[in-house]
Amino acid sequence: MEIFQYHKQFCYHPMCKATKLNHLCFAYDLISIAKGDRNSIRLLLNVVEKFFRVSGLSMNKQKSNFYCNGVNGMLISEIEDRMGIKRG
């Protein structure tokens, strides 16, 4: 499937690598988990964008946040700009 064509570039969060955990779903909530590097963030954002194009469903940006630790400020700004949501 095209969505996963770059999967070998994706880096799991260090605490989730053994289980290959990259997302959790709870009712109407989705938590995506990745290592805080540009490639992994770009791949997650690409999947979100492709999901919207295929399904017509999108995130509520007013109710959404992203959380990170150990990520440089420049990448945080890029994520905020590209996603249109704020760091929580």
PyMOL CGO cylinders between C-alpha atoms (Angstrom):
from pymol import cmd
from pymol.cgo import CYLINDER

trace = [
    CYLINDER, 0.00, 0.00, 0.00, 1.33, 3.44, -0.94, 0.3, 1, 1, 1, 1, 1, 1,
    CYLINDER, 1.33, 3.44, -0.94, 0.86, 4.89, 2.56, 0.3, 1, 1, 1, 1, 1, 1,
    CYLINDER, 0.86, 4.89, 2.56, 3.60, 2.62, 3.89, 0.3, 1, 1, 1, 1, 1, 1,
    CYLINDER, 3.60, 2.62, 3.89, 6.11, 2.97, 1.03, 0.3, 1, 1, 1, 1, 1, 1,
    CYLINDER, 6.11, 2.97, 1.03, 8.66, 4.69, 3.31, 0.3, 1, 1, 1, 1, 1, 1,
    CYLINDER, 8.66, 4.69, 3.31, 8.18, 2.44, 6.35, 0.3, 1, 1, 1, 1, 1, 1,
    CYLINDER, 8.18, 2.44, 6.35, 11.89, 1.52, 6.55, 0.3, 1, 1, 1, 1, 1, 1,
    CYLINDER, 11.89, 1.52, 6.55, 12.70, 5.19, 7.29, 0.3, 1, 1, 1, 1, 1, 1,
    CYLINDER, 12.70, 5.19, 7.29, 10.28, 5.32, 10.22, 0.3, 1, 1, 1, 1, 1, 1,
    CYLINDER, 10.28, 5.32, 10.22, 11.96, 5.19, 13.66, 0.3, 1, 1, 1, 1, 1, 1,
    CYLINDER, 11.96, 5.19, 13.66, 9.97, 3.96, 16.63, 0.3, 1, 1, 1, 1, 1, 1,
    CYLINDER, 9.97, 3.96, 16.63, 10.11, 5.80, 19.92, 0.3, 1, 1, 1, 1, 1, 1,
    CYLINDER, 10.11, 5.80, 19.92, 12.88, 4.05, 21.92, 0.3, 1, 1, 1, 1, 1, 1,
    CYLINDER, 12.88, 4.05, 21.92, 10.39, 2.79, 24.55, 0.3, 1, 1, 1, 1, 1, 1,
    CYLINDER, 10.39, 2.79, 24.55, 8.08, 1.39, 21.83, 0.3, 1, 1, 1, 1, 1, 1,
    CYLINDER, 8.08, 1.39, 21.83, 10.57, -0.22, 19.44, 0.3, 1, 1, 1, 1, 1, 1,
    CYLINDER, 10.57, -0.22, 19.44, 10.39, -3.77, 20.86, 0.3, 1, 1, 1, 1, 1, 1,
    CYLINDER, 10.39, -3.77, 20.86, 6.60, -3.92, 20.47, 0.3, 1, 1, 1, 1, 1, 1,
    CYLINDER, 6.60, -3.92, 20.47, 6.60, -1.83, 17.25, 0.3, 1, 1, 1, 1, 1, 1,
    CYLINDER, 6.60, -1.83, 17.25, 3.95, 0.40, 18.80, 0.3, 1, 1, 1, 1, 1, 1,
    CYLINDER, 3.95, 0.40, 18.80, 3.21, 3.52, 16.75, 0.3, 1, 1, 1, 1, 1, 1,
    CYLINDER, 3.21, 3.52, 16.75, -0.38, 4.40, 17.66, 0.3, 1, 1, 1, 1, 1, 1,
    CYLINDER, -0.38, 4.40, 17.66, -3.13, 3.87, 20.22, 0.3, 1, 1, 1, 1, 1, 1,
    CYLINDER, -3.13, 3.87, 20.22, -6.86, 4.39, 19.63, 0.3, 1, 1, 1, 1, 1, 1,
    CYLINDER, -6.86, 4.39, 19.63, -9.43, 5.19, 22.32, 0.3, 1, 1, 1, 1, 1, 1,
    CYLINDER, -9.43, 5.19, 22.32, -13.02, 5.77, 21.16, 0.3, 1, 1, 1, 1, 1, 1,
    CYLINDER, -13.02, 5.77, 21.16, -12.62, 9.09, 19.30, 0.3, 1, 1, 1, 1, 1, 1,
    CYLINDER, -12.62, 9.09, 19.30, -8.96, 9.68, 20.18, 0.3, 1, 1, 1, 1, 1, 1,
    CYLINDER, -8.96, 9.68, 20.18, -5.79, 8.71, 18.37, 0.3, 1, 1, 1, 1, 1, 1,
    CYLINDER, -5.79, 8.71, 18.37, -2.32, 8.83, 19.85, 0.3, 1, 1, 1, 1, 1, 1,
    CYLINDER, -2.32, 8.83, 19.85, 0.54, 8.50, 17.35, 0.3, 1, 1, 1, 1, 1, 1,
    CYLINDER, 0.54, 8.50, 17.35, 3.97, 7.66, 18.73, 0.3, 1, 1, 1, 1, 1, 1,
    CYLINDER, 3.97, 7.66, 18.73, 7.34, 8.09, 17.01, 0.3, 1, 1, 1, 1, 1, 1,
    CYLINDER, 7.34, 8.09, 17.01, 10.93, 8.99, 17.56, 0.3, 1, 1, 1, 1, 1, 1,
    CYLINDER, 10.93, 8.99, 17.56, 11.34, 12.76, 17.33, 0.3, 1, 1, 1, 1, 1, 1,
    CYLINDER, 11.34, 12.76, 17.33, 13.33, 12.84, 14.10, 0.3, 1, 1, 1, 1, 1, 1,
    CYLINDER, 13.33, 12.84, 14.10, 12.31, 14.64, 10.90, 0.3, 1, 1, 1, 1, 1, 1,
    CYLINDER, 12.31, 14.64, 10.90, 11.79, 11.48, 8.81, 0.3, 1, 1, 1, 1, 1, 1,
    CYLINDER, 11.79, 11.48, 8.81, 9.52, 9.79, 11.35, 0.3, 1, 1, 1, 1, 1, 1,
    CYLINDER, 9.52, 9.79, 11.35, 7.48, 12.95, 11.96, 0.3, 1, 1, 1, 1, 1, 1,
    CYLINDER, 7.48, 12.95, 11.96, 7.19, 13.54, 8.20, 0.3, 1, 1, 1, 1, 1, 1,
    CYLINDER, 7.19, 13.54, 8.20, 5.98, 9.98, 7.67, 0.3, 1, 1, 1, 1, 1, 1,
    CYLINDER, 5.98, 9.98, 7.67, 3.35, 10.28, 10.43, 0.3, 1, 1, 1, 1, 1, 1,
    CYLINDER, 3.35, 10.28, 10.43, 2.09, 13.56, 8.97, 0.3, 1, 1, 1, 1, 1, 1,
    CYLINDER, 2.09, 13.56, 8.97, 1.96, 12.05, 5.47, 0.3, 1, 1, 1, 1, 1, 1,
    CYLINDER, 1.96, 12.05, 5.47, -0.20, 9.19, 6.74, 0.3, 1, 1, 1, 1, 1, 1,
    CYLINDER, -0.20, 9.19, 6.74, -2.57, 11.65, 8.44, 0.3, 1, 1, 1, 1, 1, 1,
    CYLINDER, -2.57, 11.65, 8.44, -2.84, 13.68, 5.21, 0.3, 1, 1, 1, 1, 1, 1,
    CYLINDER, -2.84, 13.68, 5.21, -3.41, 10.58, 3.07, 0.3, 1, 1, 1, 1, 1, 1,
    CYLINDER, -3.41, 10.58, 3.07, -6.02, 9.27, 5.50, 0.3, 1, 1, 1, 1, 1, 1,
    CYLINDER, -6.02, 9.27, 5.50, -7.92, 12.57, 5.14, 0.3, 1, 1, 1, 1, 1, 1,
    CYLINDER, -7.92, 12.57, 5.14, -7.77, 12.40, 1.33, 0.3, 1, 1, 1, 1, 1, 1,
    CYLINDER, -7.77, 12.40, 1.33, -9.07, 8.81, 1.30, 0.3, 1, 1, 1, 1, 1, 1,
    CYLINDER, -9.07, 8.81, 1.30, -11.69, 9.04, 4.05, 0.3, 1, 1, 1, 1, 1, 1,
    CYLINDER, -11.69, 9.04, 4.05, -12.65, 12.71, 4.24, 0.3, 1, 1, 1, 1, 1, 1,
    CYLINDER, -12.65, 12.71, 4.24, -12.10, 12.52, 8.02, 0.3, 1, 1, 1, 1, 1, 1,
    CYLINDER, -12.10, 12.52, 8.02, -9.77, 15.03, 9.61, 0.3, 1, 1, 1, 1, 1, 1,
    CYLINDER, -9.77, 15.03, 9.61, -8.57, 15.97, 13.06, 0.3, 1, 1, 1, 1, 1, 1,
    CYLINDER, -8.57, 15.97, 13.06, -10.17, 18.77, 15.00, 0.3, 1, 1, 1, 1, 1, 1,
    CYLINDER, -10.17, 18.77, 15.00, -7.20, 21.15, 15.22, 0.3, 1, 1, 1, 1, 1, 1,
    CYLINDER, -7.20, 21.15, 15.22, -8.77, 23.17, 18.03, 0.3, 1, 1, 1, 1, 1, 1,
    CYLINDER, -8.77, 23.17, 18.03, -8.96, 20.04, 20.21, 0.3, 1, 1, 1, 1, 1, 1,
    CYLINDER, -8.96, 20.04, 20.21, -5.63, 18.52, 19.15, 0.3, 1, 1, 1, 1, 1, 1,
    CYLINDER, -5.63, 18.52, 19.15, -2.17, 18.79, 20.63, 0.3, 1, 1, 1, 1, 1, 1,
    CYLINDER, -2.17, 18.79, 20.63, 1.18, 17.14, 20.15, 0.3, 1, 1, 1, 1, 1, 1,
    CYLINDER, 1.18, 17.14, 20.15, 3.57, 16.26, 22.94, 0.3, 1, 1, 1, 1, 1, 1,
    CYLINDER, 3.57, 16.26, 22.94, 7.28, 15.77, 22.75, 0.3, 1, 1, 1, 1, 1, 1,
    CYLINDER, 7.28, 15.77, 22.75, 10.39, 15.57, 24.84, 0.3, 1, 1, 1, 1, 1, 1,
    CYLINDER, 10.39, 15.57, 24.84, 14.00, 15.95, 23.77, 0.3, 1, 1, 1, 1, 1, 1,
    CYLINDER, 14.00, 15.95, 23.77, 13.03, 17.46, 20.40, 0.3, 1, 1, 1, 1, 1, 1,
    CYLINDER, 13.03, 17.46, 20.40, 14.76, 20.65, 19.29, 0.3, 1, 1, 1, 1, 1, 1,
    CYLINDER, 14.76, 20.65, 19.29, 12.80, 23.88, 19.07, 0.3, 1, 1, 1, 1, 1, 1,
    CYLINDER, 12.80, 23.88, 19.07, 13.22, 24.18, 15.31, 0.3, 1, 1, 1, 1, 1, 1,
    CYLINDER, 13.22, 24.18, 15.31, 11.52, 20.81, 14.71, 0.3, 1, 1, 1, 1, 1, 1,
    CYLINDER, 11.52, 20.81, 14.71, 8.76, 21.71, 17.18, 0.3, 1, 1, 1, 1, 1, 1,
    CYLINDER, 8.76, 21.71, 17.18, 8.07, 24.89, 15.17, 0.3, 1, 1, 1, 1, 1, 1,
    CYLINDER, 8.07, 24.89, 15.17, 8.01, 22.87, 11.93, 0.3, 1, 1, 1, 1, 1, 1,
    CYLINDER, 8.01, 22.87, 11.93, 5.48, 20.44, 13.40, 0.3, 1, 1, 1, 1, 1, 1,
    CYLINDER, 5.48, 20.44, 13.40, 3.28, 23.29, 14.64, 0.3, 1, 1, 1, 1, 1, 1,
    CYLINDER, 3.28, 23.29, 14.64, 3.42, 25.01, 11.24, 0.3, 1, 1, 1, 1, 1, 1,
    CYLINDER, 3.42, 25.01, 11.24, 2.77, 21.88, 9.18, 0.3, 1, 1, 1, 1, 1, 1,
    CYLINDER, 2.77, 21.88, 9.18, 0.01, 20.41, 11.35, 0.3, 1, 1, 1, 1, 1, 1,
    CYLINDER, 0.01, 20.41, 11.35, -1.58, 23.67, 12.42, 0.3, 1, 1, 1, 1, 1, 1,
    CYLINDER, -1.58, 23.67, 12.42, -1.80, 22.49, 16.02, 0.3, 1, 1, 1, 1, 1, 1,
    CYLINDER, -1.80, 22.49, 16.02, 0.02, 23.54, 19.17, 0.3, 1, 1, 1, 1, 1, 1,
    CYLINDER, 0.02, 23.54, 19.17, 2.36, 21.67, 21.46, 0.3, 1, 1, 1, 1, 1, 1,
    CYLINDER, 2.36, 21.67, 21.46, 0.57, 20.51, 24.58, 0.3, 1, 1, 1, 1, 1, 1,
]
cmd.load_cgo(trace, "trace")
